[in-house]
Amino acid sequence: MPFYDYQAPEGVEGCPHCREGFEVRQNMSDERLTRCPECGGEVQRIITGVNVVRSLWRSENLTPERLKRSGFKKLVKDDDGRYVDATPK
Ligand SMILES: [Zn+2]
C-alpha cells in the first residue's frame, strides 16, 4: 500500500501535525483525505519527489532528453567503476 503525504495548504494555519505534513498509508482506491485527523483543518495531498521519480522510471519512453528536462542526470559507469555524467549537453 502506498503512502501519501498530506499538508495544510498555504494560508491554512492548521496544527503542528498538518502544518509539517504527515504521511497516510492508503489504497490507491481510497478517498483522499480532505481534513486533518488531528485538528479537522483543511489538508491537501502533496506529490512527493519519490512518487515523481517512480512514475518517471515506469515510463517506457525514458530517454536521456526526458531525464534532462526533468532535472535528472544520466550517470554511466565507466571501465574503472566510476560514474560519469552522460547527460546530453
Ligand atoms: Zn491539523
PDB file of the backbone (N, CA, C, O) and the ligand in Angstrom, with CONECT records:
HET     ZN  A 101       1
ATOM      1  N   MET A   1       0.844  -1.196   0.000  1.00  0.00           N
ATOM      2  CA  MET A   1       0.000   0.000   0.000  1.00  0.00           C
ATOM      3  C   MET A   1       0.878   1.244   0.000  1.00  0.00           C
ATOM      4  O   MET A   1       1.804   1.350   0.804  1.00  0.00           O
ATOM      5  N   PRO A   2       0.602   2.157  -0.868  1.00  0.00           N
ATOM      6  CA  PRO A   2       1.470   3.345  -0.937  1.00  0.00           C
ATOM      7  C   PRO A   2       1.168   4.350   0.171  1.00  0.00           C
ATOM      8  O   PRO A   2       0.074   4.376   0.735  1.00  0.00           O
ATOM      9  N   PHE A   3       2.144   5.155   0.456  1.00  0.00           N
ATOM     10  CA  PHE A   3       1.986   6.258   1.395  1.00  0.00           C
ATOM     11  C   PHE A   3       1.665   7.533   0.626  1.00  0.00           C
ATOM     12  O   PHE A   3       2.174   7.772  -0.469  1.00  0.00           O
ATOM     13  N   TYR A   4       0.817   8.327   1.225  1.00  0.00           N
ATOM     14  CA  TYR A   4       0.531   9.625   0.632  1.00  0.00           C
ATOM     15  C   TYR A   4       0.850  10.709   1.641  1.00  0.00           C
ATOM     16  O   TYR A   4       0.654  10.536   2.844  1.00  0.00           O
ATOM     17  N   ASP A   5       1.329  11.794   1.152  1.00  0.00           N
ATOM     18  CA  ASP A   5       1.667  12.925   2.014  1.00  0.00           C
ATOM     19  C   ASP A   5       0.567  13.965   1.953  1.00  0.00           C
ATOM     20  O   ASP A   5       0.072  14.326   0.885  1.00  0.00           O
ATOM     21  N   TYR A   6       0.211  14.424   3.109  1.00  0.00           N
ATOM     22  CA  TYR A   6      -0.792  15.485   3.205  1.00  0.00           C
ATOM     23  C   TYR A   6      -0.207  16.651   3.977  1.00  0.00           C
ATOM     24  O   TYR A   6       0.643  16.474   4.849  1.00  0.00           O
ATOM     25  N   GLN A   7      -0.669  17.831   3.647  1.00  0.00           N
ATOM     26  CA  GLN A   7      -0.206  19.022   4.341  1.00  0.00           C
ATOM     27  C   GLN A   7      -1.275  20.094   4.242  1.00  0.00           C
ATOM     28  O   GLN A   7      -2.047  20.153   3.284  1.00  0.00           O
ATOM     29  N   ALA A   8      -1.294  20.943   5.268  1.00  0.00           N
ATOM     30  CA  ALA A   8      -2.216  22.069   5.210  1.00  0.00           C
ATOM     31  C   ALA A   8      -1.803  22.974   4.052  1.00  0.00           C
ATOM     32  O   ALA A   8      -0.625  23.307   3.921  1.00  0.00           O
ATOM     33  N   PRO A   9      -2.754  23.375   3.214  1.00  0.00           N
ATOM     34  CA  PRO A   9      -2.396  24.259   2.104  1.00  0.00           C
ATOM     35  C   PRO A   9      -1.953  25.620   2.622  1.00  0.00           C
ATOM     36  O   PRO A   9      -2.228  25.995   3.762  1.00  0.00           O
ATOM     37  N   GLU A  10      -1.267  26.339   1.764  1.00  0.00           N
ATOM     38  CA  GLU A  10      -0.807  27.676   2.137  1.00  0.00           C
ATOM     39  C   GLU A  10      -1.982  28.537   2.583  1.00  0.00           C
ATOM     40  O   GLU A  10      -3.041  28.530   1.955  1.00  0.00           O
ATOM     41  N   GLY A  11      -1.793  29.256   3.640  1.00  0.00           N
ATOM     42  CA  GLY A  11      -2.842  30.144   4.118  1.00  0.00           C
ATOM     43  C   GLY A  11      -3.728  29.492   5.165  1.00  0.00           C
ATOM     44  O   GLY A  11      -4.517  30.173   5.821  1.00  0.00           O
ATOM     45  N   VAL A  12      -3.606  28.167   5.331  1.00  0.00           N
ATOM     46  CA  VAL A  12      -4.370  27.480   6.370  1.00  0.00           C
ATOM     47  C   VAL A  12      -3.447  27.256   7.559  1.00  0.00           C
ATOM     48  O   VAL A  12      -2.365  26.684   7.423  1.00  0.00           O
ATOM     49  N   GLU A  13      -3.882  27.708   8.709  1.00  0.00           N
ATOM     50  CA  GLU A  13      -2.994  27.649   9.860  1.00  0.00           C
ATOM     51  C   GLU A  13      -2.770  26.215  10.338  1.00  0.00           C
ATOM     52  O   GLU A  13      -1.635  25.817  10.601  1.00  0.00           O
ATOM     53  N   GLY A  14      -3.840  25.449  10.450  1.00  0.00           N
ATOM     54  CA  GLY A  14      -3.721  24.055  10.846  1.00  0.00           C
ATOM     55  C   GLY A  14      -3.146  23.885  12.232  1.00  0.00           C
ATOM     56  O   GLY A  14      -3.186  24.798  13.057  1.00  0.00           O
ATOM     57  N   CYS A  15      -2.605  22.693  12.479  1.00  0.00           N
ATOM     58  CA  CYS A  15      -1.970  22.383  13.750  1.00  0.00           C
ATOM     59  C   CYS A  15      -0.553  21.909  13.446  1.00  0.00           C
ATOM     60  O   CYS A  15      -0.207  21.737  12.277  1.00  0.00           O
ATOM     61  N   PRO A  16       0.272  21.693  14.465  1.00  0.00           N
ATOM     62  CA  PRO A  16       1.641  21.236  14.190  1.00  0.00           C
ATOM     63  C   PRO A  16       1.676  19.982  13.317  1.00  0.00           C
ATOM     64  O   PRO A  16       2.587  19.803  12.509  1.00  0.00           O
ATOM     65  N   HIS A  17       0.690  19.130  13.485  1.00  0.00           N
ATOM     66  CA  HIS A  17       0.626  17.876  12.733  1.00  0.00           C
ATOM     67  C   HIS A  17       0.542  18.129  11.233  1.00  0.00           C
ATOM     68  O   HIS A  17       1.341  17.601  10.459  1.00  0.00           O
ATOM     69  N   CYS A  18      -0.425  18.933  10.832  1.00  0.00           N
ATOM     70  CA  CYS A  18      -0.654  19.091   9.399  1.00  0.00           C
ATOM     71  C   CYS A  18       0.165  20.233   8.800  1.00  0.00           C
ATOM     72  O   CYS A  18       0.365  20.284   7.587  1.00  0.00           O
ATOM     73  N   ARG A  19       0.635  21.143   9.640  1.00  0.00           N
ATOM     74  CA  ARG A  19       1.498  22.200   9.119  1.00  0.00           C
ATOM     75  C   ARG A  19       2.798  21.617   8.599  1.00  0.00           C
ATOM     76  O   ARG A  19       3.326  22.041   7.571  1.00  0.00           O
ATOM     77  N   GLU A  20       3.304  20.632   9.335  1.00  0.00           N
ATOM     78  CA  GLU A  20       4.561  19.996   8.941  1.00  0.00           C
ATOM     79  C   GLU A  20       4.340  18.985   7.823  1.00  0.00           C
ATOM     80  O   GLU A  20       5.275  18.626   7.107  1.00  0.00           O
ATOM     81  N   GLY A  21       3.121  18.536   7.681  1.00  0.00           N
ATOM     82  CA  GLY A  21       2.831  17.490   6.720  1.00  0.00           C
ATOM     83  C   GLY A  21       2.921  16.132   7.388  1.00  0.00           C
ATOM     84  O   GLY A  21       3.720  15.932   8.302  1.00  0.00           O
ATOM     85  N   PHE A  22       2.110  15.211   6.936  1.00  0.00           N
ATOM     86  CA  PHE A  22       2.104  13.868   7.512  1.00  0.00           C
ATOM     87  C   PHE A  22       1.821  12.851   6.425  1.00  0.00           C
ATOM     88  O   PHE A  22       1.289  13.166   5.361  1.00  0.00           O
ATOM     89  N   GLU A  23       2.197  11.617   6.734  1.00  0.00           N
ATOM     90  CA  GLU A  23       2.030  10.528   5.780  1.00  0.00           C
ATOM     91  C   GLU A  23       0.853   9.657   6.177  1.00  0.00           C
ATOM     92  O   GLU A  23       0.637   9.393   7.360  1.00  0.00           O
ATOM     93  N   VAL A  24       0.101   9.215   5.198  1.00  0.00           N
ATOM     94  CA  VAL A  24      -1.000   8.302   5.450  1.00  0.00           C
ATOM     95  C   VAL A  24      -0.857   7.133   4.490  1.00  0.00           C
ATOM     96  O   VAL A  24      -0.590   7.306   3.300  1.00  0.00           O
ATOM     97  N   ARG A  25      -1.041   5.937   5.039  1.00  0.00           N
ATOM     98  CA  ARG A  25      -0.981   4.758   4.195  1.00  0.00           C
ATOM     99  C   ARG A  25      -2.374   4.470   3.683  1.00  0.00           C
ATOM    100  O   ARG A  25      -3.301   4.263   4.466  1.00  0.00           O
ATOM    101  N   GLN A  26      -2.523   4.458   2.380  1.00  0.00           N
ATOM    102  CA  GLN A  26      -3.849   4.310   1.790  1.00  0.00           C
ATOM    103  C   GLN A  26      -3.791   3.455   0.549  1.00  0.00           C
ATOM    104  O   GLN A  26      -2.769   3.373  -0.132  1.00  0.00           O
ATOM    105  N   ASN A  27      -4.905   2.825   0.274  1.00  0.00           N
ATOM    106  CA  ASN A  27      -5.064   2.206  -1.031  1.00  0.00           C
ATOM    107  C   ASN A  27      -5.210   3.293  -2.084  1.00  0.00           C
ATOM    108  O   ASN A  27      -5.672   4.399  -1.804  1.00  0.00           O
ATOM    109  N   MET A  28      -4.808   2.952  -3.295  1.00  0.00           N
ATOM    110  CA  MET A  28      -4.984   3.906  -4.387  1.00  0.00           C
ATOM    111  C   MET A  28      -6.461   4.253  -4.544  1.00  0.00           C
ATOM    112  O   MET A  28      -6.818   5.363  -4.940  1.00  0.00           O
ATOM    113  N   SER A  29      -7.312   3.274  -4.223  1.00  0.00           N
ATOM    114  CA  SER A  29      -8.742   3.474  -4.445  1.00  0.00           C
ATOM    115  C   SER A  29      -9.397   4.208  -3.278  1.00  0.00           C
ATOM    116  O   SER A  29     -10.546   4.637  -3.386  1.00  0.00           O
ATOM    117  N   ASP A  30      -8.678   4.357  -2.162  1.00  0.00           N
ATOM    118  CA  ASP A  30      -9.266   5.069  -1.033  1.00  0.00           C
ATOM    119  C   ASP A  30      -9.484   6.531  -1.383  1.00  0.00           C
ATOM    120  O   ASP A  30      -8.745   7.129  -2.165  1.00  0.00           O
ATOM    121  N   GLU A  31     -10.518   7.081  -0.781  1.00  0.00           N
ATOM    122  CA  GLU A  31     -10.736   8.507  -0.987  1.00  0.00           C
ATOM    123  C   GLU A  31      -9.635   9.291  -0.306  1.00  0.00           C
ATOM    124  O   GLU A  31      -9.194   8.951   0.792  1.00  0.00           O
ATOM    125  N   ARG A  32      -9.201  10.337  -0.971  1.00  0.00           N
ATOM    126  CA  ARG A  32      -8.148  11.131  -0.344  1.00  0.00           C
ATOM    127  C   ARG A  32      -8.702  11.929   0.829  1.00  0.00           C
ATOM    128  O   ARG A  32      -9.874  12.303   0.862  1.00  0.00           O
ATOM    129  N   LEU A  33      -7.822  12.174   1.781  1.00  0.00           N
ATOM    130  CA  LEU A  33      -8.232  12.955   2.942  1.00  0.00           C
ATOM    131  C   LEU A  33      -8.424  14.412   2.548  1.00  0.00           C
ATOM    132  O   LEU A  33      -7.723  14.938   1.684  1.00  0.00           O
ATOM    133  N   THR A  34      -9.370  15.038   3.188  1.00  0.00           N
ATOM    134  CA  THR A  34      -9.515  16.472   2.994  1.00  0.00           C
ATOM    135  C   THR A  34      -9.382  17.209   4.322  1.00  0.00           C
ATOM    136  O   THR A  34      -9.261  18.433   4.373  1.00  0.00           O
ATOM    137  N   ARG A  35      -9.409  16.413   5.401  1.00  0.00           N
ATOM    138  CA  ARG A  35      -9.347  17.019   6.740  1.00  0.00           C
ATOM    139  C   ARG A  35      -8.226  16.383   7.539  1.00  0.00           C
ATOM    140  O   ARG A  35      -7.977  15.181   7.447  1.00  0.00           O
ATOM    141  N   CYS A  36      -7.560  17.204   8.316  1.00  0.00           N
ATOM    142  CA  CYS A  36      -6.516  16.726   9.212  1.00  0.00           C
ATOM    143  C   CYS A  36      -7.151  15.882  10.323  1.00  0.00           C
ATOM    144  O   CYS A  36      -8.126  16.304  10.945  1.00  0.00           O
ATOM    145  N   PRO A  37      -6.591  14.677  10.574  1.00  0.00           N
ATOM    146  CA  PRO A  37      -7.163  13.832  11.632  1.00  0.00           C
ATOM    147  C   PRO A  37      -6.969  14.422  13.030  1.00  0.00           C
ATOM    148  O   PRO A  37      -7.655  14.019  13.969  1.00  0.00           O
ATOM    149  N   GLU A  38      -6.054  15.361  13.175  1.00  0.00           N
ATOM    150  CA  GLU A  38      -5.778  15.951  14.490  1.00  0.00           C
ATOM    151  C   GLU A  38      -6.679  17.143  14.783  1.00  0.00           C
ATOM    152  O   GLU A  38      -7.315  17.214  15.835  1.00  0.00           O
ATOM    153  N   CYS A  39      -6.726  18.074  13.841  1.00  0.00           N
ATOM    154  CA  CYS A  39      -7.439  19.321  14.123  1.00  0.00           C
ATOM    155  C   CYS A  39      -8.675  19.501  13.249  1.00  0.00           C
ATOM    156  O   CYS A  39      -9.465  20.418  13.476  1.00  0.00           O
ATOM    157  N   GLY A  40      -8.850  18.631  12.248  1.00  0.00           N
ATOM    158  CA  GLY A  40     -10.012  18.758  11.389  1.00  0.00           C
ATOM    159  C   GLY A  40      -9.889  19.878  10.363  1.00  0.00           C
ATOM    160  O   GLY A  40     -10.839  20.188   9.645  1.00  0.00           O
ATOM    161  N   GLY A  41      -8.697  20.481  10.306  1.00  0.00           N
ATOM    162  CA  GLY A  41      -8.485  21.553   9.346  1.00  0.00           C
ATOM    163  C   GLY A  41      -8.266  21.005   7.945  1.00  0.00           C
ATOM    164  O   GLY A  41      -8.048  19.810   7.743  1.00  0.00           O
ATOM    165  N   GLU A  42      -8.329  21.902   7.005  1.00  0.00           N
ATOM    166  CA  GLU A  42      -8.194  21.514   5.610  1.00  0.00           C
ATOM    167  C   GLU A  42      -6.773  21.015   5.307  1.00  0.00           C
ATOM    168  O   GLU A  42      -5.790  21.623   5.733  1.00  0.00           O
ATOM    169  N   VAL A  43      -6.680  19.920   4.578  1.00  0.00           N
ATOM    170  CA  VAL A  43      -5.379  19.438   4.112  1.00  0.00           C
ATOM    171  C   VAL A  43      -5.480  19.091   2.636  1.00  0.00           C
ATOM    172  O   VAL A  43      -6.565  18.839   2.112  1.00  0.00           O
ATOM    173  N   GLN A  44      -4.340  19.082   1.985  1.00  0.00           N
ATOM    174  CA  GLN A  44      -4.320  18.658   0.588  1.00  0.00           C
ATOM    175  C   GLN A  44      -3.208  17.639   0.401  1.00  0.00           C
ATOM    176  O   GLN A  44      -2.200  17.646   1.108  1.00  0.00           O
ATOM    177  N   ARG A  45      -3.419  16.785  -0.550  1.00  0.00           N
ATOM    178  CA  ARG A  45      -2.415  15.772  -0.835  1.00  0.00           C
ATOM    179  C   ARG A  45      -1.271  16.419  -1.605  1.00  0.00           C
ATOM    180  O   ARG A  45      -1.492  17.172  -2.553  1.00  0.00           O
ATOM    181  N   ILE A  46      -0.087  16.125  -1.200  1.00  0.00           N
ATOM    182  CA  ILE A  46       1.047  16.681  -1.929  1.00  0.00           C
ATOM    183  C   ILE A  46       1.812  15.548  -2.606  1.00  0.00           C
ATOM    184  O   ILE A  46       1.931  14.439  -2.086  1.00  0.00           O
ATOM    185  N   ILE A  47       2.311  15.871  -3.762  1.00  0.00           N
ATOM    186  CA  ILE A  47       3.068  14.885  -4.525  1.00  0.00           C
ATOM    187  C   ILE A  47       4.511  14.960  -4.063  1.00  0.00           C
ATOM    188  O   ILE A  47       5.132  16.023  -4.101  1.00  0.00           O
ATOM    189  N   THR A  48       5.033  13.841  -3.632  1.00  0.00           N
ATOM    190  CA  THR A  48       6.409  13.840  -3.159  1.00  0.00           C
ATOM    191  C   THR A  48       7.352  13.545  -4.307  1.00  0.00           C
ATOM    192  O   THR A  48       6.966  12.984  -5.332  1.00  0.00           O
ATOM    193  N   GLY A  49       8.586  13.934  -4.107  1.00  0.00           N
ATOM    194  CA  GLY A  49       9.605  13.675  -5.116  1.00  0.00           C
ATOM    195  C   GLY A  49       9.721  12.205  -5.446  1.00  0.00           C
ATOM    196  O   GLY A  49       9.918  11.822  -6.599  1.00  0.00           O
ATOM    197  N   VAL A  50       9.596  11.392  -4.422  1.00  0.00           N
ATOM    198  CA  VAL A  50       9.730   9.943  -4.635  1.00  0.00           C
ATOM    199  C   VAL A  50       8.717   9.445  -5.649  1.00  0.00           C
ATOM    200  O   VAL A  50       9.051   8.669  -6.544  1.00  0.00           O
ATOM    201  N   ASN A  51       7.481   9.894  -5.506  1.00  0.00           N
ATOM    202  CA  ASN A  51       6.450   9.462  -6.433  1.00  0.00           C
ATOM    203  C   ASN A  51       6.756   9.912  -7.850  1.00  0.00           C
ATOM    204  O   ASN A  51       6.527   9.175  -8.810  1.00  0.00           O
ATOM    205  N   VAL A  52       7.268  11.111  -7.972  1.00  0.00           N
ATOM    206  CA  VAL A  52       7.584  11.635  -9.298  1.00  0.00           C
ATOM    207  C   VAL A  52       8.661  10.781  -9.936  1.00  0.00           C
ATOM    208  O   VAL A  52       8.573  10.417 -11.108  1.00  0.00           O
ATOM    209  N   VAL A  53       9.683  10.466  -9.145  1.00  0.00           N
ATOM    210  CA  VAL A  53      10.766   9.649  -9.685  1.00  0.00           C
ATOM    211  C   VAL A  53      10.238   8.286 -10.108  1.00  0.00           C
ATOM    212  O   VAL A  53      10.578   7.786 -11.180  1.00  0.00           O
ATOM    213  N   ARG A  54       9.411   7.692  -9.268  1.00  0.00           N
ATOM    214  CA  ARG A  54       8.859   6.383  -9.588  1.00  0.00           C
ATOM    215  C   ARG A  54       8.105   6.407 -10.904  1.00  0.00           C
ATOM    216  O   ARG A  54       8.272   5.517 -11.738  1.00  0.00           O
ATOM    217  N   SER A  55       7.274   7.426 -11.091  1.00  0.00           N
ATOM    218  CA  SER A  55       6.471   7.446 -12.296  1.00  0.00           C
ATOM    219  C   SER A  55       7.353   7.685 -13.515  1.00  0.00           C
ATOM    220  O   SER A  55       7.052   7.221 -14.614  1.00  0.00           O
ATOM    221  N   LEU A  56       8.429   8.405 -13.310  1.00  0.00           N
ATOM    222  CA  LEU A  56       9.355   8.630 -14.419  1.00  0.00           C
ATOM    223  C   LEU A  56       9.991   7.313 -14.853  1.00  0.00           C
ATOM    224  O   LEU A  56      10.079   7.008 -16.042  1.00  0.00           O
ATOM    225  N   TRP A  57      10.429   6.542 -13.862  1.00  0.00           N
ATOM    226  CA  TRP A  57      11.124   5.299 -14.192  1.00  0.00           C
ATOM    227  C   TRP A  57      10.182   4.277 -14.788  1.00  0.00           C
ATOM    228  O   TRP A  57      10.608   3.375 -15.510  1.00  0.00           O
ATOM    229  N   ARG A  58       8.898   4.417 -14.487  1.00  0.00           N
ATOM    230  CA  ARG A  58       7.929   3.494 -15.055  1.00  0.00           C
ATOM    231  C   ARG A  58       7.725   3.754 -16.530  1.00  0.00           C
ATOM    232  O   ARG A  58       7.288   2.884 -17.283  1.00  0.00           O
ATOM    233  N   SER A  59       8.051   4.965 -16.923  1.00  0.00           N
ATOM    234  CA  SER A  59       7.803   5.352 -18.298  1.00  0.00           C
ATOM    235  C   SER A  59       8.597   4.476 -19.263  1.00  0.00           C
ATOM    236  O   SER A  59       9.772   4.184 -19.042  1.00  0.00           O
ATOM    237  N   GLU A  60       7.931   4.070 -20.325  1.00  0.00           N
ATOM    238  CA  GLU A  60       8.619   3.241 -21.309  1.00  0.00           C
ATOM    239  C   GLU A  60       9.438   4.085 -22.260  1.00  0.00           C
ATOM    240  O   GLU A  60      10.306   3.574 -22.967  1.00  0.00           O
ATOM    241  N   ASN A  61       9.164   5.365 -22.277  1.00  0.00           N
ATOM    242  CA  ASN A  61       9.869   6.248 -23.203  1.00  0.00           C
ATOM    243  C   ASN A  61      10.918   7.075 -22.489  1.00  0.00           C
ATOM    244  O   ASN A  61      11.122   8.251 -22.793  1.00  0.00           O
ATOM    245  N   LEU A  62      11.576   6.442 -21.539  1.00  0.00           N
ATOM    246  CA  LEU A  62      12.559   7.177 -20.759  1.00  0.00           C
ATOM    247  C   LEU A  62      13.811   7.407 -21.603  1.00  0.00           C
ATOM    248  O   LEU A  62      14.588   6.485 -21.852  1.00  0.00           O
ATOM    249  N   THR A  63      13.984   8.625 -22.028  1.00  0.00           N
ATOM    250  CA  THR A  63      15.138   8.953 -22.859  1.00  0.00           C
ATOM    251  C   THR A  63      16.034   9.918 -22.105  1.00  0.00           C
ATOM    252  O   THR A  63      15.587  10.585 -21.171  1.00  0.00           O
ATOM    253  N   PRO A  64      17.285   9.996 -22.500  1.00  0.00           N
ATOM    254  CA  PRO A  64      18.182  10.960 -21.848  1.00  0.00           C
ATOM    255  C   PRO A  64      17.638  12.378 -21.905  1.00  0.00           C
ATOM    256  O   PRO A  64      17.815  13.150 -20.963  1.00  0.00           O
ATOM    257  N   GLU A  65      16.983  12.723 -22.995  1.00  0.00           N
ATOM    258  CA  GLU A  65      16.438  14.070 -23.125  1.00  0.00           C
ATOM    259  C   GLU A  65      15.357  14.325 -22.079  1.00  0.00           C
ATOM    260  O   GLU A  65      15.286  15.395 -21.474  1.00  0.00           O
ATOM    261  N   ARG A  66      14.528  13.318 -21.888  1.00  0.00           N
ATOM    262  CA  ARG A  66      13.477  13.483 -20.884  1.00  0.00           C
ATOM    263  C   ARG A  66      14.059  13.582 -19.486  1.00  0.00           C
ATOM    264  O   ARG A  66      13.600  14.369 -18.659  1.00  0.00           O
ATOM    265  N   LEU A  67      15.076  12.773 -19.236  1.00  0.00           N
ATOM    266  CA  LEU A  67      15.749  12.848 -17.951  1.00  0.00           C
ATOM    267  C   LEU A  67      16.261  14.251 -17.714  1.00  0.00           C
ATOM    268  O   LEU A  67      16.093  14.817 -16.634  1.00  0.00           O
ATOM    269  N   LYS A  68      16.887  14.803 -18.736  1.00  0.00           N
ATOM    270  CA  LYS A  68      17.491  16.121 -18.611  1.00  0.00           C
ATOM    271  C   LYS A  68      16.422  17.176 -18.365  1.00  0.00           C
ATOM    272  O   LYS A  68      16.583  18.053 -17.517  1.00  0.00           O
ATOM    273  N   ARG A  69      15.324  17.080 -19.121  1.00  0.00           N
ATOM    274  CA  ARG A  69      14.230  18.026 -18.925  1.00  0.00           C
ATOM    275  C   ARG A  69      13.695  17.952 -17.515  1.00  0.00           C
ATOM    276  O   ARG A  69      13.255  18.960 -16.961  1.00  0.00           O
ATOM    277  N   SER A  70      13.728  16.765 -16.925  1.00  0.00           N
ATOM    278  CA  SER A  70      13.200  16.588 -15.584  1.00  0.00           C
ATOM    279  C   SER A  70      14.216  16.923 -14.515  1.00  0.00           C
ATOM    280  O   SER A  70      13.929  16.812 -13.323  1.00  0.00           O
ATOM    281  N   GLY A  71      15.401  17.331 -14.931  1.00  0.00           N
ATOM    282  CA  GLY A  71      16.409  17.743 -13.972  1.00  0.00           C
ATOM    283  C   GLY A  71      17.249  16.595 -13.436  1.00  0.00           C
ATOM    284  O   GLY A  71      17.956  16.748 -12.440  1.00  0.00           O
ATOM    285  N   PHE A  72      17.173  15.448 -14.096  1.00  0.00           N
ATOM    286  CA  PHE A  72      17.984  14.320 -13.657  1.00  0.00           C
ATOM    287  C   PHE A  72      19.256  14.239 -14.487  1.00  0.00           C
ATOM    288  O   PHE A  72      19.338  14.746 -15.606  1.00  0.00           O
ATOM    289  N   LYS A  73      20.220  13.596 -13.907  1.00  0.00           N
ATOM    290  CA  LYS A  73      21.449  13.350 -14.651  1.00  0.00           C
ATOM    291  C   LYS A  73      21.512  11.883 -15.010  1.00  0.00           C
ATOM    292  O   LYS A  73      21.081  11.016 -14.251  1.00  0.00           O
ATOM    293  N   LYS A  74      22.047  11.630 -16.164  1.00  0.00           N
ATOM    294  CA  LYS A  74      22.271  10.244 -16.533  1.00  0.00           C
ATOM    295  C   LYS A  74      23.706   9.904 -16.178  1.00  0.00           C
ATOM    296  O   LYS A  74      24.645  10.527 -16.673  1.00  0.00           O
ATOM    297  N   LEU A  75      23.866   8.920 -15.326  1.00  0.00           N
ATOM    298  CA  LEU A  75      25.207   8.518 -14.915  1.00  0.00           C
ATOM    299  C   LEU A  75      25.512   7.147 -15.505  1.00  0.00           C
ATOM    300  O   LEU A  75      24.705   6.221 -15.429  1.00  0.00           O
ATOM    301  N   VAL A  76      26.684   7.046 -16.085  1.00  0.00           N
ATOM    302  CA  VAL A  76      27.096   5.792 -16.699  1.00  0.00           C
ATOM    303  C   VAL A  76      28.379   5.342 -16.026  1.00  0.00           C
ATOM    304  O   VAL A  76      29.303   6.129 -15.823  1.00  0.00           O
ATOM    305  N   LYS A  77      28.420   4.089 -15.691  1.00  0.00           N
ATOM    306  CA  LYS A  77      29.606   3.536 -15.035  1.00  0.00           C
ATOM    307  C   LYS A  77      30.682   3.287 -16.089  1.00  0.00           C
ATOM    308  O   LYS A  77      30.427   2.619 -17.091  1.00  0.00           O
ATOM    309  N   ASP A  78      31.866   3.815 -15.870  1.00  0.00           N
ATOM    310  CA  ASP A  78      32.918   3.583 -16.849  1.00  0.00           C
ATOM    311  C   ASP A  78      33.741   2.346 -16.456  1.00  0.00           C
ATOM    312  O   ASP A  78      33.436   1.674 -15.470  1.00  0.00           O
ATOM    313  N   ASP A  79      34.776   2.062 -17.235  1.00  0.00           N
ATOM    314  CA  ASP A  79      35.529   0.816 -17.028  1.00  0.00           C
ATOM    315  C   ASP A  79      36.202   0.755 -15.663  1.00  0.00           C
ATOM    316  O   ASP A  79      36.467  -0.329 -15.143  1.00  0.00           O
ATOM    317  N   ASP A  80      36.478   1.926 -15.082  1.00  0.00           N
ATOM    318  CA  ASP A  80      37.128   1.947 -13.775  1.00  0.00           C
ATOM    319  C   ASP A  80      36.117   1.890 -12.641  1.00  0.00           C
ATOM    320  O   ASP A  80      36.497   1.969 -11.473  1.00  0.00           O
ATOM    321  N   GLY A  81      34.848   1.756 -12.962  1.00  0.00           N
ATOM    322  CA  GLY A  81      33.832   1.663 -11.937  1.00  0.00           C
ATOM    323  C   GLY A  81      33.391   3.015 -11.423  1.00  0.00           C
ATOM    324  O   GLY A  81      32.688   3.098 -10.415  1.00  0.00           O
ATOM    325  N   ARG A  82      33.797   4.081 -12.104  1.00  0.00           N
ATOM    326  CA  ARG A  82      33.362   5.419 -11.684  1.00  0.00           C
ATOM    327  C   ARG A  82      32.124   5.810 -12.476  1.00  0.00           C
ATOM    328  O   ARG A  82      31.912   5.362 -13.603  1.00  0.00           O
ATOM    329  N   TYR A  83      31.325   6.649 -11.860  1.00  0.00           N
ATOM    330  CA  TYR A  83      30.132   7.107 -12.548  1.00  0.00           C
ATOM    331  C   TYR A  83      30.436   8.412 -13.281  1.00  0.00           C
ATOM    332  O   TYR A  83      30.941   9.372 -12.699  1.00  0.00           O
ATOM    333  N   VAL A  84      30.121   8.417 -14.544  1.00  0.00           N
ATOM    334  CA  VAL A  84      30.410   9.571 -15.385  1.00  0.00           C
ATOM    335  C   VAL A  84      29.092  10.195 -15.819  1.00  0.00           C
ATOM    336  O   VAL A  84      28.146   9.497 -16.185  1.00  0.00           O
ATOM    337  N   ASP A  85      29.049  11.494 -15.771  1.00  0.00           N
ATOM    338  CA  ASP A  85      27.840  12.213 -16.186  1.00  0.00           C
ATOM    339  C   ASP A  85      27.671  12.111 -17.704  1.00  0.00           C
ATOM    340  O   ASP A  85      28.464  12.669 -18.463  1.00  0.00           O
ATOM    341  N   ALA A  86      26.649  11.406 -18.130  1.00  0.00           N
ATOM    342  CA  ALA A  86      26.431  11.218 -19.575  1.00  0.00           C
ATOM    343  C   ALA A  86      25.179  11.978 -20.019  1.00  0.00           C
ATOM    344  O   ALA A  86      24.587  11.666 -21.053  1.00  0.00           O
ATOM    345  N   THR A  87      24.783  12.978 -19.225  1.00  0.00           N
ATOM    346  CA  THR A  87      23.608  13.767 -19.605  1.00  0.00           C
ATOM    347  C   THR A  87      23.922  14.550 -20.866  1.00  0.00           C
ATOM    348  O   THR A  87      24.981  15.172 -20.950  1.00  0.00           O
ATOM    349  N   PRO A  88      23.023  14.536 -21.857  1.00  0.00           N
ATOM    350  CA  PRO A  88      23.299  15.327 -23.065  1.00  0.00           C
ATOM    351  C   PRO A  88      23.402  16.799 -22.735  1.00  0.00           C
ATOM    352  O   PRO A  88      22.599  17.336 -21.971  1.00  0.00           O
ATOM    353  N   LYS A  89      24.386  17.442 -23.311  1.00  0.00           N
ATOM    354  CA  LYS A  89      24.594  18.859 -23.031  1.00  0.00           C
ATOM    355  C   LYS A  89      23.741  19.713 -23.970  1.00  0.00           C
ATOM    356  O   LYS A  89      23.778  20.941 -23.890  1.00  0.00           O
TER     357      LYS A  89
HETATM  358 ZN    ZN A 101      -4.081  19.630  11.822  1.00  0.00          ZN2+
END
